[in-house]
Amino acid sequence: MKSIIQKFVLMIAVSAVIFTGCNNEENDPVVPTFSPAHASVTEGSIESVGITAGVPPFTLSYPNNAPFDAAVSDDNSSVIITGKSEGIGTIIVTGSDGGKGNLPVTVNAKDPDAPELSESVVQLSINDDDATATVLIIGGTAPFTASSNNLVATASVNNRTVTVTANTVGVAVITVTGADGASSSFAVDAHNEQILFGPDGTQLGSGNRTFHITKSHTIRKGTYTLVGWIYVEEGAVLTIEPGTVFKASNHNFDGEVVATGSSLIIKRGGKIMAEGTREEPIVFTSAQPAGQRQPADWGGIIILGRATNNGGNNMTVEGGVDGQHGGTDDNDNSGILKFVRIEFAGYPYAQDNEINGLTLGSVGRGTTLEYIQVSYCGDDSYEWFGGTVDARFLVSYHAWDDDFDPDQGGFRGRIQFALAVRDPKIADTSNSNGIETDNRSDGGTQTPNTKAIFSNVTVIGPMGQDPDFVNRGETAGQSTVTGYGWSQTSFSTYAIRTGIFQAGMHIRRNSHTSVFNSVFTGFPVGLILDNQNGNSHGAATAGDLKIKNVFFAGMGRLAANNNNANEQWTDAIGSTGATLVVADYFNRPELNNTAFTPASQSYEDIVASIEELGLSNFQSKVIPLPNTGFAPNNLNANWGPVAGSPLLAPGAADFTDALLQTNDNFFTPTSYAGAFASDNLGDSWLRGWTNFDPQNTAY
């Protein structure tokens, strides 16, 4: 059974017990009182206690080791208590006027024969055509009966399935009783907020430019259209079942153009619970038909949290949306994204102000980000602004700008096991990098400093994939990307223009980002430690950032100390403020880095250099098709190392560095460098949930 504590945190409860307010004189706080005056609840069950006096809104406090959890109902009329373990305790209820009341609580031992239930809280909207849900009975003695404590909801039992129907707004407690008399309970939260619209109820959002979700909802498995800027507000939880597909569109079900860059925005205090499975990932994609999709068809997913950053507690997120982020809670929890794909997103609201595939503003480490693929994004696949959230098993496929971008704001999260694959024809005018990272846009030293840590990353660059590759985008004045039919002006009012590739890693503007145990192929520059703004060279010298156990192959040049759109990179002390030769830093023996340098910059020599890595594949486009450029690789995409690869050699990876030695053991030590242990697809973490041909997938 799912944790009752976890489920109840998600609950936005309203109660059928009506609160009666009391007048109070100024400076004479009203002491909250309760009915009943002493709460009694069973382990694993839920009880509602009415607040009969006091000035709302109310807050609760009780010891961390209390044998219960508690929350105030959405309308401030009751205290909802969940029993955790046998024992006693007291909840202090404080009104907005400072009045305090003590609510004693006794938690009784659970009957060992009581049935367990698959849900502890069921959210239902009375505006839905089918305001019903099912809860499974686990254990206990059949046959079972189910009863409601009021008329908010009714319940019936068929074998081991309880079906509940919401009748009106409020909270009901459903008690399930076995033949032996042992019972358990769950809550039904019925509200009147509608989030699905259209003739068949499959449009998320009303069809207006903006739509606000203020209650908690579960979206059942199915295919939906996402229209407009959908905000999940503070206190609301949007739960999405595995196998669900969202097709983002600028048109509502009446065919009206109501929004550009439709997006899903999780605001501070809101949550998204999108936990797919390997077999049934959750997909956010373009509403365009197969064969007609392109980057920037929609906006993307934006998550805003309450973790710390270096820009203040109310930093405004990129992309033009209404959303601030920041706070003081580095353990803040914005929910779960797991086994999720984001395709054809990345809307450019304005120049240098884009919505990315996945934008993360001050997101805390209580949030789970695992098994996420962003494909054909019109800007960065992943961009962080402050925060502490960690991530594992990330894929960036054919991004327009950067793959992984810890931008200004002081991001301090950790990323392990990540893959980025570039298309040699798709790059941004701002210079596209595998990893790009800043502290502040002016190179300022504000703290907390951007100190992301990457390990086990594989980045496949553009060079070596196409014998006709030229690092200048398309021919001057050309309006489409050859072979794709994507017009530069068709994306939005601000055109995404073809541009230039730059570096596997570009560390700049006083960032202290570190990269360990990783492999990069085929960029014009391997590593740029940019000293034009800030002092990345000083950070590298002091060990505040480290590039260690990293493999380069097929690079145009090993390293540089400056960003340059004209491909005039330099690497000498004194030039552009440089205090070290970056190539010398990369080659320091104690860093154990390796570079396979091509004999020349010919396509053949670059390929030969990359082949020394022993990767199963270092291309993303392998089958030439007439008039269509290069076709996507098949579903057996494989960028793992073959037997004998230097990525598998003893000492290729190392996890003894202090930056990787964390109290929570986040990093999984590996004996290999890069994202994959081998070329065995059966063991690959890509298996089952990824899609490297979303253009031709019928959703």
C-alpha positions in Angstrom: 0.0 0.0 0.0 1.3 3.5 -0.8 2.6 5.4 2.2 -0.3 7.1 3.9 2.0 9.9 5.0 3.2 10.5 1.4 -0.3 10.4 0.0 -1.6 12.8 2.6 1.1 15.3 1.9 -0.5 15.4 -1.6 -4.0 16.0 -0.2 -5.8 19.3 -0.5 -8.5 18.4 1.9 -11.9 20.1 2.4 -14.1 19.1 5.2 -17.9 18.6 5.5 -17.7 19.8 9.1 -18.5 23.6 8.9 -16.3 26.0 10.9 -18.0 28.5 13.1 -15.9 31.6 13.5 -16.0 33.7 16.7 -15.7 37.4 17.0 -12.7 38.6 19.0 -11.7 41.9 20.5 -8.5 43.5 19.2 -5.4 42.1 21.0 -7.5 39.4 22.5 -6.6 36.2 20.5 -9.3 33.5 20.3 -8.2 30.1 21.5 -9.1 27.4 18.9 -11.4 24.7 20.2 -12.3 21.3 18.7 -15.0 18.8 18.2 -14.2 16.2 19.5 -11.9 17.8 22.1 -9.7 14.7 22.1 -8.8 13.0 18.8 -8.6 9.2 18.5 -7.3 7.5 15.4 -6.0 4.1 14.4 -2.6 3.3 12.9 -3.0 3.7 9.1 -6.4 5.4 9.3 -7.6 8.9 9.0 -9.8 11.1 11.2 -11.2 14.6 10.8 -11.5 16.9 13.8 -13.6 20.0 13.4 -12.3 23.4 14.5 -15.1 25.1 16.3 -13.5 28.4 17.3 -10.5 30.5 16.4 -9.4 32.9 13.6 -8.3 31.2 10.3 -6.1 30.5 8.6 -4.6 28.0 11.0 -1.1 26.5 11.3 -0.1 23.3 13.0 2.9 22.2 15.0 3.8 19.0 16.7 7.1 17.0 17.3 8.8 15.3 14.4 8.6 12.0 16.3 4.8 12.3 16.8 2.9 9.1 16.1 0.7 10.9 13.6 0.8 13.3 10.7 -1.7 16.2 10.4 -2.9 18.9 8.0 -5.4 21.7 8.1 -8.3 21.3 5.6 -8.4 23.6 2.6 -11.2 25.6 4.0 -9.6 25.8 7.5 -12.6 24.1 9.1 -10.9 20.9 10.4 -7.7 19.1 11.3 -7.1 15.9 9.3 -5.0 13.4 11.2 -3.3 10.3 9.9 -2.2 7.6 12.4 1.4 6.4 12.0 2.2 4.3 15.0 0.7 3.6 18.4 1.2 6.4 20.9 0.0 9.8 22.2 0.8 13.4 21.3 -0.5 16.9 21.1 -1.1 19.2 18.1 -0.8 22.9 18.7 -3.2 24.8 16.4 -2.4 28.5 16.0 -4.9 31.0 14.5 -3.9 34.0 12.4 -4.4 36.2 15.5 -1.9 34.2 17.5 -4.5 32.2 19.5 -3.3 28.7 20.4 -5.2 25.6 21.2 -4.0 22.2 22.2 -5.5 19.1 20.5 -4.6 15.8 22.3 -4.3 12.8 20.0 -4.2 9.1 20.8 -3.2 6.7 18.1 -4.5 3.2 18.7 -2.7 0.0 17.5 -4.0 -1.3 14.2 -5.8 -4.6 14.1 -3.3 -7.0 12.4 -6.2 -8.5 10.5 -7.4 -5.1 9.1 -7.3 -4.9 5.3 -4.8 -2.6 3.6 -5.9 -0.2 0.9 -4.2 0.9 -2.3 -4.9 4.5 -1.7 -5.2 6.7 1.4 -6.7 9.7 -0.3 -8.8 9.8 -3.5 -9.1 13.1 -5.4 -12.3 13.6 -7.4 -13.9 16.5 -9.3 -17.7 16.6 -9.1 -17.6 18.4 -12.5 -16.2 15.4 -14.3 -18.6 13.2 -16.2 -17.4 10.2 -14.3 -16.6 11.4 -10.8 -15.6 7.9 -9.6 -12.5 6.1 -8.6 -11.5 2.6 -7.4 -9.4 1.5 -4.4 -8.0 -2.0 -4.1 -8.3 -4.1 -0.9 -5.2 -5.9 0.0 -5.3 -8.6 2.7 -8.1 -8.8 5.3 -10.9 -11.2 5.5 -13.5 -11.3 2.7 -16.3 -10.5 2.1 -16.0 -6.7 2.7 -18.4 -3.8 3.1 -17.7 -0.1 2.6 -19.5 2.8 4.3 -19.2 6.6 4.1 -19.4 8.9 7.1 -21.5 11.4 5.2 -23.2 12.1 1.9 -20.2 13.7 0.2 -19.4 10.3 -1.4 -20.9 6.8 -1.6 -19.0 3.5 -1.9 -19.7 0.0 -2.9 -17.6 -3.2 -2.9 -17.1 -5.8 -5.6 -14.9 -8.6 -4.4 -11.7 -6.7 -3.5 -12.4 -3.4 -5.4 -14.1 -0.4 -3.7 -15.8 2.0 -6.1 -16.4 5.5 -4.7 -18.6 8.2 -6.3 -18.4 11.9 -5.4 -21.8 13.5 -4.9 -20.9 17.0 -3.7 -18.0 19.1 -2.5 -16.4 18.0 0.7 -14.4 15.3 2.5 -15.7 11.8 3.3 -14.1 9.0 5.2 -14.7 5.6 3.7 -14.4 2.7 6.1 -13.8 -0.8 4.6 -14.7 -3.6 7.0 -13.8 -7.3 6.6 -16.0 -10.3 7.6 -14.0 -10.5 10.9 -14.9 -6.9 11.8 -11.4 -5.5 11.2 -11.5 -2.2 9.3 -9.3 0.4 7.6 -10.3 3.8 6.0 -9.4 6.2 3.3 -10.5 9.7 2.5 -12.3 11.1 -0.5 -11.6 14.7 -1.4 -14.3 16.0 -3.7 -13.9 19.4 -5.2 -15.5 21.4 -8.0 -12.4 22.4 -10.1 -12.5 21.3 -13.7 -9.2 20.9 -15.5 -10.2 18.7 -18.5 -12.3 20.3 -21.3 -13.5 19.7 -24.8 -16.2 17.4 -26.2 -14.4 14.3 -25.1 -12.8 15.8 -21.9 -9.2 15.3 -23.2 -8.0 19.0 -23.3 -5.9 20.0 -20.3 -6.8 23.6 -19.8 -9.9 25.7 -20.7 -8.4 26.8 -24.0 -7.5 30.3 -22.8 -4.0 31.6 -22.9 -3.5 30.8 -19.2 -5.2 28.3 -16.9 -4.6 27.8 -13.2 -4.9 24.5 -11.3 -5.5 25.2 -7.7 -6.6 21.7 -6.4 -5.0 18.3 -6.6 -6.0 16.1 -9.6 -5.0 12.7 -11.1 -5.0 12.4 -14.8 -5.8 8.9 -15.8 -3.9 7.0 -18.5 -4.9 8.3 -22.0 -4.0 10.8 -24.7 -4.7 14.5 -24.0 -4.1 17.9 -25.6 -2.3 20.5 -23.6 -3.3 24.1 -24.6 -2.0 27.4 -23.1 0.2 28.1 -20.2 -1.0 25.6 -17.5 0.0 26.7 -14.0 -0.1 24.2 -11.1 -0.4 26.6 -8.2 0.9 26.4 -4.6 -0.7 23.5 -2.7 -1.9 21.7 -5.8 -0.6 18.4 -7.0 -0.9 17.2 -10.6 -0.6 13.4 -10.7 -0.2 11.7 -14.1 -0.6 8.0 -14.6 2.0 5.9 -16.5 1.4 5.7 -20.3 -0.2 9.1 -20.6 0.5 11.2 -23.7 0.1 15.0 -23.8 0.2 16.6 -27.3 0.8 20.3 -26.9 -1.0 22.7 -29.2 -1.6 26.4 -29.8 -5.2 25.7 -30.8 -8.1 24.8 -28.5 -10.8 22.3 -29.4 -12.7 24.9 -31.3 -9.7 25.5 -33.6 -8.9 28.9 -32.1 -5.3 30.0 -31.7 -5.2 30.9 -28.0 -1.5 30.5 -27.1 1.9 30.2 -28.4 4.5 28.1 -26.6 1.9 26.1 -24.6 3.6 24.9 -21.4 3.2 23.2 -18.1 4.4 25.4 -15.2 4.7 24.0 -11.7 4.8 27.0 -9.3 6.5 27.2 -5.9 4.6 24.9 -3.5 2.9 23.0 -6.3 3.9 19.5 -7.3 3.9 17.3 -10.4 3.8 13.5 -9.8 4.7 12.2 -13.3 6.0 8.7 -12.6 5.9 6.6 -15.7 7.5 3.1 -16.1 10.0 1.6 -18.4 7.2 0.0 -20.3 4.8 2.9 -20.1 6.6 6.3 -20.1 4.8 9.6 -19.8 5.2 11.6 -23.0 4.9 15.4 -23.7 5.1 16.0 -27.4 3.9 18.1 -30.3 0.3 18.0 -31.5 1.5 18.2 -35.1 1.1 15.0 -37.1 4.0 12.6 -37.7 6.4 13.9 -40.2 5.5 17.6 -39.5 6.9 18.2 -36.1 9.7 20.6 -35.4 11.6 22.2 -32.5 9.6 24.9 -30.7 6.2 23.5 -31.5 5.4 24.2 -27.9 7.1 25.6 -24.8 8.1 22.9 -22.3 7.9 22.0 -18.6 9.0 24.5 -16.0 9.4 23.6 -12.4 9.8 26.3 -9.8 10.9 25.6 -6.2 11.9 27.1 -2.9 15.6 26.2 -2.7 18.3 28.8 -2.4 19.9 30.6 -5.3 22.2 33.6 -5.7 19.7 36.0 -7.2 17.2 36.4 -4.3 14.1 34.7 -3.1 12.0 35.9 -6.0 14.1 35.3 -9.2 11.9 35.5 -12.3 12.2 32.4 -14.6 13.1 32.6 -18.3 10.5 32.3 -21.0 8.0 35.1 -20.2 5.8 33.1 -17.9 4.4 34.3 -14.6 6.7 32.6 -12.1 9.2 33.4 -9.4 11.5 30.9 -7.7 13.8 30.8 -4.7 13.6 30.5 -1.0 15.4 28.9 1.9 14.6 25.2 1.7 17.2 23.3 -0.2 15.2 20.1 0.6 12.1 21.4 -1.1 10.1 18.8 -3.0 8.4 19.7 -6.3 7.4 16.1 -7.0 8.6 13.5 -9.4 9.5 13.2 -13.1 10.5 9.7 -13.9 10.4 7.8 -17.2 9.2 11.0 -19.0 9.9 12.1 -22.5 9.7 15.8 -23.7 9.7 16.3 -27.5 9.8 19.3 -29.9 9.6 21.8 -27.1 11.8 24.9 -26.5 9.8 28.0 -27.5 11.7 31.3 -27.9 9.6 33.8 -26.1 12.2 36.5 -27.0 15.9 36.5 -27.8 17.9 35.1 -24.9 14.6 34.5 -23.1 13.4 31.0 -24.1 11.4 28.2 -22.6 13.6 25.1 -22.5 12.7 21.5 -22.7 12.9 21.2 -18.9 13.5 24.4 -17.0 14.3 24.1 -13.3 14.3 27.2 -11.1 15.5 26.8 -7.5 14.2 23.2 -7.3 15.1 21.4 -4.1 16.8 18.0 -3.6 13.5 16.5 -2.3 12.4 16.4 -6.0 13.0 13.2 -8.0 14.3 13.6 -11.6 15.2 10.2 -13.2 14.9 8.7 -16.7 14.1 11.8 -18.7 14.6 12.3 -22.4 14.4 15.7 -24.1 14.4 15.5 -27.9 14.5 18.2 -30.7 14.3 21.1 -28.2 14.3 24.6 -29.7 16.7 25.8 -27.0 18.5 24.0 -24.2 17.3 20.5 -23.3 17.9 21.1 -19.6 18.5 24.4 -17.8 18.9 25.0 -14.1 18.7 28.3 -12.3 19.9 27.8 -8.7 18.6 25.0 -6.6 19.9 21.7 -5.4 17.9 19.0 -7.2 19.8 15.9 -8.3 19.2 13.9 -11.4 20.1 10.5 -12.9 19.6 8.9 -16.4 19.1 12.0 -18.5 19.0 12.1 -22.4 19.4 15.1 -24.6 18.8 14.3 -28.2 19.3 16.7 -31.1 19.0 19.9 -29.1 19.2 23.3 -30.8 21.3 25.1 -28.2 23.0 23.5 -25.1 22.3 20.0 -23.8 23.0 20.6 -20.1 23.0 24.2 -18.9 23.5 25.1 -15.2 22.9 28.8 -15.8 23.1 31.7 -13.5 21.6 31.3 -10.0 24.0 29.0 -8.2 22.9 25.5 -9.1 24.5 22.9 -6.8 22.9 19.6 -7.9 24.5 16.4 -9.0 23.9 14.6 -12.3 25.1 11.0 -12.9 24.5 8.9 -16.1 23.6 11.3 -18.9 23.7 11.1 -22.7 23.7 13.9 -25.2 23.7 13.3 -28.9 24.0 16.2 -31.4 22.6 16.5 -34.9 25.4 18.0 -37.1 22.9 20.3 -38.8 21.3 21.7 -35.7 23.1 24.4 -33.7 22.2 27.8 -32.2 23.6 31.3 -33.0 24.6 31.6 -29.4 27.2 28.8 -29.8 26.0 25.3 -28.9 27.8 23.3 -26.2 27.4 19.9 -24.6 27.7 21.5 -21.1 27.5 25.3 -20.6 27.6 26.7 -17.1 27.5 30.2 -15.5 27.4 31.6 -12.0 26.1 35.1 -12.8 25.7 36.6 -16.3 28.3 39.3 -15.4 30.7 36.8 -13.9 29.9 37.9 -10.4 30.9 36.1 -7.2 27.4 36.0 -5.6 26.8 32.9 -3.5 25.8 30.1 -3.4 28.1 29.6 -6.3 27.1 27.4 -9.3 28.8 24.1 -8.3 27.1 21.4 -10.3 28.8 18.0 -10.4 28.5 15.7 -13.4 29.7 12.2 -13.6 29.4 9.4 -16.2 28.3 11.6 -19.1 28.6 10.7 -22.8 28.3 13.6 -25.2 28.4 12.8 -28.9 29.3 15.9 -30.9 28.6 16.9 -34.5 32.1 16.2 -36.0 32.6 12.8 -37.4 28.9 12.2 -38.1 28.6 13.8 -41.6 31.4 14.0 -44.1 29.9 17.3 -45.4 29.8 18.9 -41.9 30.7 22.6 -41.9 30.6 24.5 -38.6 28.7 27.4 -40.0 25.1 26.2 -40.1 23.4 26.6 -43.4 24.4 28.6 -46.4 24.1 32.4 -45.8 20.6 33.6 -46.5 19.2 30.1 -46.6 15.8 29.9 -44.9 15.5 26.2 -44.1 17.6 23.5 -42.5 18.5 21.3 -45.4 16.8 17.9 -45.4 14.3 18.9 -42.7 12.2 21.6 -44.3 12.2 23.7 -41.1 11.8 27.3 -41.9 13.9 29.7 -39.7 10.8 31.9 -39.3 8.3 29.2 -38.9 9.1 28.5 -35.2 7.8 31.7 -33.7 7.9 35.5 -33.9 11.5 35.3 -32.8 13.2 32.9 -35.3 15.5 30.2 -34.1 18.4 30.5 -36.6 21.0 28.0 -37.5 24.3 28.7 -35.9 27.6 27.3 -34.7 28.8 24.5 -32.5 31.4 25.4 -30.0 32.6 23.1 -27.1 32.0 19.9 -25.3 32.3 21.9 -22.1 32.1 25.7 -21.7 32.7 26.7 -18.1 32.4 30.5 -17.7 31.3 33.5 -15.7 32.7 32.3 -12.3 31.0 28.8 -12.4 32.6 26.1 -10.4 31.0 23.2 -12.2 33.0 19.9 -12.2 32.9 16.9 -14.6 34.2 13.4 -13.8 34.4 10.0 -15.5 32.9 11.2 -18.8 33.5 11.1 -22.6 33.1 13.8 -25.2 33.5 13.4 -29.0 33.6 15.7 -32.0 33.4 19.4 -31.0 35.4 22.3 -32.4 36.8 22.7 -28.9 36.9 20.1 -26.2 37.1 22.3 -23.0 36.7 26.1 -22.7 37.6 27.5 -19.3 36.5 31.0 -20.1 38.2 33.8 -18.1 36.6 36.7 -20.0 34.1 37.3 -17.1 34.9 35.9 -13.7 37.8 33.7 -12.7 37.3 30.1 -13.8 41.0 29.7 -14.1 41.5 30.6 -10.4 38.7 28.1 -9.5 40.5 25.3 -11.5 43.8 26.1 -9.9 42.3 26.1 -6.4 40.5 22.8 -7.1 37.1 24.4 -6.7 36.2 23.0 -10.1 37.7 19.8 -11.5 37.8 18.1 -14.9 38.9 14.6 -14.0 39.0 11.2 -15.7 37.5 12.7 -18.8 38.1 11.4 -22.4 38.1 13.6 -25.5 38.3 12.4 -29.1 37.8 14.0 -32.5 38.1 17.5 -31.3 39.0 20.5 -33.5 41.3 21.7 -30.7 41.8 20.4 -27.2 41.0 23.6 -25.2 40.5 27.3 -25.2 40.1 30.2 -22.8 37.5 32.3 -24.6 34.1 32.2 -26.1 34.1 33.3 -29.8 31.4 33.1 -32.4 33.9 33.6 -35.1 35.8 30.5 -34.2 38.8 32.5 -33.1 39.6 30.5 -30.0 42.8 31.2 -28.0 44.6 29.3 -25.3 47.5 31.4 -24.0 48.3 33.2 -20.7 47.5 36.8 -21.0 44.9 36.5 -23.8 41.3 37.4 -22.8 42.4 37.5 -19.1 43.8 34.0 -19.1 46.0 33.0 -16.1 46.6 29.4 -17.3 46.9 27.4 -20.5 43.7 25.3 -20.5 45.2 22.5 -22.5 48.0 22.2 -19.9 45.4 22.1 -17.1 43.5 19.3 -18.9 46.7 17.3 -19.3 47.8 17.5 -15.6 48.8 13.9 -14.6 46.8 14.1 -11.3 43.6 14.7 -13.3 44.0 11.5 -15.4 42.3 12.9 -18.5 42.8 11.4 -21.9 42.7 13.0 -25.4 42.7 11.1 -28.7 43.8 13.8 -31.1 43.0 13.6 -34.8 46.0 13.7 -37.2 44.3 16.4 -39.1 40.9 18.0 -39.4 39.8 15.9 -42.3 36.6 13.9 -41.8 38.5 10.6 -42.1 41.1 11.6 -39.4 38.3 12.8 -37.0 36.5 9.5 -37.4 39.7 7.6 -36.8 40.3 9.5 -33.6 36.8 8.9 -32.3 37.1 5.2 -33.2 39.9 4.9 -30.7 37.3 5.2 -27.9 35.8 1.9 -28.9 32.2 3.1 -28.8 29.5 0.9 -30.4 28.3 4.0 -32.3 29.3 7.7 -32.4 26.7 8.8 -34.9 23.1 9.8 -34.6 22.3 9.8 -38.3 23.6 6.7 -40.2 21.3 6.0 -43.1 21.5 8.5 -46.0 18.1 8.9 -47.7 17.6 10.9 -51.0 16.4 14.5 -50.4 16.0 14.0 -46.7 19.5 14.4 -45.3 20.2 11.6 -42.8 17.5 9.4 -41.3 17.3 8.8 -37.5 19.0 5.8 -36.1 16.7 2.8 -35.3 15.4 1.9 -31.9 18.5 -0.1 -31.1 20.5 3.2 -30.6 23.7 2.3 -28.8 26.4 4.5 -27.6 28.0 2.1 -25.2 31.7 0.9 -25.2 32.6 -2.4 -26.8 35.0 -4.9 -25.2 38.5 -3.5 -25.1 37.5 0.1 -25.1 39.8 2.4 -23.0 36.6 3.6 -21.3 36.5 0.1 -19.6 40.2 -0.1 -18.8 41.4 -0.2 -15.1 41.5 3.4 -13.8 39.3 4.8 -16.5 36.9 6.0 -13.8 37.6 7.0 -10.2 35.3 8.1 -7.4 37.8 8.9 -4.6 37.7 12.6 -5.2 36.3 14.5 -2.3 33.6 16.1 -4.5 32.2 12.7 -5.2 32.4 11.5 -1.6 29.0 12.6 -0.2 27.2 11.7 3.0 24.2 10.4 1.1 26.2 8.3 -1.3 24.4 9.8 -4.3 27.1 8.7 -6.8 27.2 5.1 -7.8 30.9 4.2 -8.2 31.6 2.6 -11.6 34.7 1.1 -13.2 33.9 2.7 -16.5 33.9 6.2 -17.9 30.9 7.5 -19.7 27.2 6.8 -19.4 27.2 3.1 -20.2 28.8 0.0 -18.8 28.9 -1.9 -22.2 27.3 -2.1 -25.6 24.8 -4.7 -24.3 21.4 -3.2 -25.0 19.7 -5.7 -22.7 21.4 -4.0 -19.8 21.3 -0.4 -21.1 19.3 2.1 -19.0 18.0 3.4 -22.3 16.1 0.2 -22.9 12.3 0.4 -23.3 11.4 4.0 -22.5 13.4 6.1 -24.9 12.5 7.1 -28.5 15.1 8.3 -31.0 12.6 8.8 -33.8 9.8 10.9 -32.3 9.3 12.6 -35.7 7.7 9.5 -37.1 6.0 8.1 -34.0 2.2 7.9 -34.2 0.8 9.1 -30.9 
